[in-house]
Amino acid sequence: MSDDKTKTGGQDRELISLSEDYEARDWAEKFGVSEDEVRAAVQKVGNRAEDVERELGRA
């Protein structure tokens, strides 16, 4: 399934997809960390934004 950039909200805000560079950049900005930290957290806990936020100590 391709990433439809015209559809935002809902599931788009719950999951972090690292297949697009802008996603890593945007989530890193939201969490106040580097893109590498976001990628490492996703590798460790999966792609649920809530879990990544908790892993990064932001929740």
C-alpha positions in Angstrom: 0.0 0.0 0.0 1.5 3.3 -1.0 1.6 6.3 1.3 -1.2 8.6 0.2 -0.1 12.0 1.4 -3.6 13.4 0.8 -4.9 11.3 3.7 -3.7 12.4 7.0 -4.9 11.8 10.5 -6.1 8.6 12.2 -3.8 5.7 11.4 -1.1 8.1 10.0 -0.7 9.6 13.4 -0.5 6.3 15.2 2.2 4.5 13.2 5.6 5.6 12.1 6.6 4.6 8.7 10.4 4.9 8.0 10.0 4.1 4.3 9.7 7.8 3.6 12.5 10.1 4.7 10.1 12.9 5.6 8.4 10.7 8.1 11.6 10.1 10.1 12.3 13.9 9.9 8.8 14.9 11.0 8.6 12.4 13.9 12.1 13.4 15.1 11.0 17.0 15.1 7.9 16.1 17.0 9.8 14.2 19.7 12.7 16.6 19.8 15.3 13.9 18.9 17.4 13.0 15.9 16.2 10.9 13.0 18.7 8.2 14.1 17.1 8.1 17.5 13.7 7.7 16.0 14.9 4.9 13.7 16.6 3.1 16.6 13.5 3.3 18.8 11.3 1.9 16.0 13.8 -0.9 15.6 13.6 -1.7 19.3 9.8 -1.3 20.1 8.0 -1.3 16.7 6.3 1.4 14.7 3.5 2.5 17.1 4.1 6.2 17.8 2.9 5.8 21.4 5.5 3.0 22.0 8.3 5.0 20.3 7.4 8.1 22.3 7.6 6.1 25.5 10.9 4.6 24.5 12.3 8.0 23.8 11.3 9.1 27.3 8.8 11.7 26.0 5.6 10.1 27.3 
